[in-house]
């Protein structure tokens, strides 16, 4: 009766259904913008408003849970910098949602903290690793000693048996040590996701873009490094946040949403068009179906997919409407990072004679 | 003598979500795994709250799905056994075991 069609196919089918029906499976909650790092490329843009008090966060979590969200990610800022982090995370679990934590790992270098994290039984913890050595990691975090603490956290979580995903945004500081980052991940049995796209801040400040790797790196990355870093797996032709073959380019306003520390709701972490404030509504259903912003974003997702489909090189694009809007003021505009990546991916496909996205090679 | 669970209860650490008419997803307690359930199974999983008896669950299933009471009860027992073997039931069910 229950265990039907297990495996990736059954799960993918369910996710596609959720996508088609705009059923929100996941939500990200930025519970604070406070942070113990000073990352130069951080996209957060605090407004100076007073952040939510803990009872207000509980109230919002109840609304999110009642709406049926399955995966709730606590993020920030650094979520562990919230003085009531454990109470909030405990409430997420008490409400029956699966907990994910996005952290810089700094505070998890303390065994007592890891013990408390483990007691929450998170589905996964995601930690940012900005390099394979202190100089590169700390060139971004601006906190001396942060590399050692983050690696210590990874080790403690590994020993405790916690599932951890490492993520490494690729910058000019770490572009030449990705294999060493992979070695750190391997040492602890974890997977590391390399992100080749640096985004502007939420307020449109493009300062972080100065950290992006040089163009020669992208050619090398897609033609050689990607395959070696991913155990022979060929580069994806496009890597959108939506299942291939679906009508929209991403799941914004469909399978998830993001909340900021003031209670504002957005279609996704990158697409910061305000839908409403959850302190001002009784239940999320009141805005999820009828919001003009959501309707517009869902339509834009389809438009973006159409636009890429019409381009001769569109199939090589990984495109984020949020980045386009933040950077260029137009969610359908092609931003330079997407173009650079698409060009390099296309070159790689031609060089490697890859026939289709399944990875089949002609030579 | 065989153990019987009259008021089964899903594991308190499990998270689940029905999705449309297709079924639903369950996140397994303590494991980074997601299980896909069909519509009847996700309905049942939602009723495994320690307050519904097997008979009450079967009433619901036979009301919602085209299945006989006998088949529904047999499938339900099988499903619960499966959940128990995968650590997806709370101790509460076992604590209410009865001898027959």
Interface residues (C-beta under 8 A of the other chain):
Chain A: X1 X2 X3 X4 X5 X6 X10 X11 X13 X14 X17 X18 X21 X23 X25 X68 X69 X70 X71 X93 X96 X97 X98 X121 X123 X124 X163
Chain B: X13 X14 X15 X16 X17 X18 X19 X20 X22 X23 X24 X25 X27 X29 X30 X32 X34 X35 X36 X37 X38 X40 X41 X44 X45 X75 X76 X78 X79 X82 X83
